[in-house]
């Protein structure tokens, strides 16, 4: 089990890597500015060989002066009270929540509310690949970043906020109100029609009004227009956002919201 720190901040020599449904996106920050690149992977079998070749070709591998943060997407995540510190107990709760699988690395990271931690895992071979390539490495979960962002937005606006991250065949939902993270969970999506069903069911269980709750959608699998058409009949306040490489501001509202 690994505990990851939450104090990563961009510096002059940094590399941010984020997994996306089609592969990876890269943001290399230097004194001259940010440079963005994409690596498309046709299937999971292309990892790690093509990933390693891509990183080595660009001179990013095994650099002691390069700080690297990897933002990973994982459907296997859960929240636990921060006062649970026994690693075996954390592993037990995680295995109870999810079907136990071998050869996976479990991570824990405290949330910004100072009360909870988020736990998630990724395959061991994936984590080992990152560790071998990058001496100064921080691995974070996209769910961790969005949980903190949702809570912060609810605090700043003094309104209930719900965030939906649509990625591949999954939807992660986060809800916060009154400086408190109310909900964080993942749902498998087999058809587009299931998206409003799951989201509205969550709002009903949390007693959040579709009229007053502000909903933010980050869609990496469907066009924004399709999401708007799916939810406009039910949700009054809809905003679209894109996932960024900034760990403190993981979502950026798109132009049509401004």
Beta strands, then each sheet from edge to edge (+ up, - down):
strand 1: 2-3
strand 2: 14-20
strand 3: 23-30
strand 4: 33-40
strand 5: 67-72
strand 6: 77-81
strand 7: 104-110
strand 8: 116-123
strand 9: 136-141
strand 10: 161-167
strand 11: 170-177
strand 12: 180-188
strand 13: 214-219
strand 14: 237-243
strand 15: 251-253
sheet 1: 1+ 7+ 8- 6+
sheet 2: 4+ 3- 2+ 5+ 9+
sheet 3: 12+ 11- 10+ 13+ 14+ 15-
end
